[in-house]
């Protein structure tokens, strides 16, 4: 194995993933800050309530996109065609997205109420949320094409699409929200338009010479669709668990912490930034590990795992130090008129919650590693543990002891999951799996 070539390949994918993550961070922070400055705490609170719906759409896009992408990389490594996996996943995703649009439109108010909306936030949600529900097709196809194109040797095109889409979103946000005085509706419109732009840029890969993707309605097989769903299920579990956990935390914060939902909106956006950067290593490793695994190059698989974990370690420590040094500034950045409780609560909440970055990156890398080597069930189980089960238990138990301890629910959940994953990996090293993969 040529280690220099392998390292160059990893950091090619890593740099593309990080630039994509940074652009996404600019979009997420810009969107929230602009809404916070225009609407105040109420707008931020509404944004946090609608976020699980967006997460659901994104998770479904990942379910099909990551599943199809893994099979595309694996088949390319084995020298097999990929048309069937691409075509059947795209058809299924579009049909499901249309159904989701109809359901979310018909039951918009009950869904928002279930997620925690109250009389003061429903007007904001009507303005912003309708753009989210009506854009289900766009919000599912965007992550789908990102995954598929990245796995089909097009990481730089995905990066370009993300950067252009996100920067355009911030500019259009400002124009529609402030210049056109559209408020929340302007922010929702900007998000939908720029997500469509990002999706279309990634989709242009299909007409390039690098593409091995070809859409066809002939010979579509249900078996391939089930295989795609199985391979992408861990990514779906990861995203959907985050959405469910957000609903649980929102409800618990309403009970135990004054201005808790507003504070959580700030924390969630900071976490979105830090986790996006940590995702870079896992996202970078997945396509090349799947490709090497398909070609039976297990030494390369191990090498990519090693440099990926080193990268995660460095990023995690740096991010925590940056965020924890002066958390007060985030309170003013996200709200034009922050309340006293909001200002007092943000620093401690940020410092406690952000310890999760020290564990999250490792968890995600190991989970993506198992997913890339076709151990999807194992990956899904670990994802469910870290993404929902443990953190949800702590979210219900900790406030009963000390209300403010709820901010430690996610860090403790991630830490416990990482401990279990490490124990499993140490034990599995003693014996090879059926396919001969290493732990």
Secondary structure as GFF3:
##gff-version 3
##sequence-region A 1 439
A	DSSP	alpha_helix	3	39	.	.	.	ID=ss1
A	DSSP	alpha_helix	41	78	.	.	.	ID=ss2
A	DSSP	alpha_helix	83	106	.	.	.	ID=ss3
A	DSSP	alpha_helix	108	114	.	.	.	ID=ss4
A	DSSP	alpha_helix	119	134	.	.	.	ID=ss5
A	DSSP	alpha_helix	136	151	.	.	.	ID=ss6
A	DSSP	alpha_helix	155	174	.	.	.	ID=ss7
A	DSSP	pi_helix	175	179	.	.	.	ID=ss8
A	DSSP	alpha_helix	184	203	.	.	.	ID=ss9
A	DSSP	three_ten_helix	204	207	.	.	.	ID=ss10
A	DSSP	alpha_helix	222	256	.	.	.	ID=ss11
A	DSSP	alpha_helix	260	294	.	.	.	ID=ss12
A	DSSP	alpha_helix	298	325	.	.	.	ID=ss13
A	DSSP	alpha_helix	328	334	.	.	.	ID=ss14
A	DSSP	alpha_helix	340	353	.	.	.	ID=ss15
A	DSSP	three_ten_helix	354	356	.	.	.	ID=ss16
A	DSSP	alpha_helix	357	372	.	.	.	ID=ss17
A	DSSP	alpha_helix	376	384	.	.	.	ID=ss18
A	DSSP	pi_helix	385	389	.	.	.	ID=ss19
A	DSSP	alpha_helix	390	401	.	.	.	ID=ss20
A	DSSP	three_ten_helix	403	408	.	.	.	ID=ss21
A	DSSP	alpha_helix	409	428	.	.	.	ID=ss22
###
